[in-house]
Amino acid sequence: KDDLLRVDATIPGKFAEACKAAGTTHYCLMTAVGADENAKWGFMTKTAAGGGWYNHVKGVAERLAVQAGIPYTYIAQPGMLIGSPHSPKILTLVPNAIVPLKLSSAHVADIAKGM
């Protein structure tokens, strides 16, 4: 739990602060659909993607990025990452046409180009 918070929120937050101090004017952060700092730890989902603590940590990361005060801060919230070893293969095969837009998938290379 603490490792996820440190790696996915605290470190990116400190990085955003360092970027601001260095004069950076544009900052991009990728979190996840459902990011919500008010989400809570769940016994069943624990730290799994889409679970309460995961969504909480992603929400904290977003807040810290915005608080850094970089003039242009872009936050990407993809639903499913295609091309990631962490995405269940079966879920990456679901066509975007049948899922809500908010949950649509994106290939990691496309997200990287957009950022």
Secondary structure, 3 states (H helix, E strand, C coil): CHHHHHHHHHHHHHHHHHHHHCCCCEEEEECCCCCCCCCCCCCCCCCCCCCHHHHHHHHHHHHHHHHCCCCEEEEECCCEEECCCCCCHHHHCCCHHHCCHHHCEEEHHHHHHHC
